[in-house]
Amino acid sequence: MGATARKERRTYSLDPELVRYVESVRKKFRTASASSALEEIIRADKHRDERRRQEDKISRYYGSLNDAEVEQESQWGAFSESQFPMDK
């Protein structure tokens, strides 16, 4: 995504501690620049937020099921597991 999208130039002020952190990420992942490291940090945070939202949706869905629906889901789960042989 980042390689083909046109980037916008922005200027931000950061605490020195955060600047050091961005620099440590740059070194750790051997990115070309602090901007690339910052992009990776933001991308990872965005991914975590999206995953959390999906997990919340799943929790709300399963939390809304009545007992009969929970039993049906459990049966479907057991059936699904039986379709994938496990090596022991």
ZAMARGU-4260 file (C-alpha; in steps of 0.2 Angstrom, whole numbers, plus 5000, padded with zeros to 4 digits):
<rodrens>
0) 5000/5000/5000 | 5013/5013/5005 | 5024/5010/4990 | 5011/5015/4977 | 5001/5028/4987
5) 5006/5046/4986 | 5012/5053/5002 | 5008/5069/5011 | 5022/5079/5019 | 5018/5084/5037
10) 5027/5091/5051 | 5024/5085/5069 | 5033/5090/5086 | 5037/5075/5097 | 5043/5073/5114
15) 5062/5068/5114 | 5057/5051/5122 | 5046/5048/5107 | 5059/5053/5095 | 5071/5041/5103
20) 5058/5027/5101 | 5055/5031/5083 | 5073/5030/5080 | 5075/5014/5089 | 5061/5007/5078
25) 5070/5013/5063 | 5085/5004/5068 | 5077/4988/5073 | 5067/4986/5057 | 5081/4994/5047
30) 5069/5006/5038 | 5075/5020/5027 | 5070/5034/5038 | 5061/5040/5053 | 5046/5044/5043
35) 5046/5025/5037 | 5047/5020/5055 | 5033/5031/5061 | 5022/5024/5047 | 5026/5007/5053
40) 5021/5012/5071 | 5005/5020/5065 | 5001/5006/5054 | 5003/4993/5068 | 4992/5003/5080
45) 4979/5005/5066 | 4979/4986/5064 | 4977/4983/5083 | 4963/4995/5083 | 4954/4987/5068
50) 4957/4970/5076 | 4950/4976/5093 | 4934/4982/5084 | 4932/4965/5075 | 4934/4956/5092
55) 4921/4968/5100 | 4909/4964/5086 | 4912/4946/5088 | 4910/4947/5107 | 4894/4957/5105
60) 4887/4944/5093 | 4890/4929/5104 | 4885/4939/5119 | 4868/4942/5111 | 4864/4924/5108
65) 4851/4915/5118 | 4854/4897/5125 | 4847/4888/5110 | 4858/4898/5098 | 4873/4895/5109
70) 4870/4876/5108 | 4867/4877/5089 | 4884/4886/5087 | 4892/4874/5098 | 4886/4859/5088
75) 4892/4868/5072 | 4909/4870/5080 | 4910/4852/5085 | 4905/4847/5067 | 4918/4859/5059
80) 4932/4852/5070 | 4927/4834/5065 | 4930/4839/5047 | 4949/4843/5050 | 4959/4827/5054
85) 4972/4831/5068 | 4989/4823/5067 | 4993/4816/5084
</rodrens>
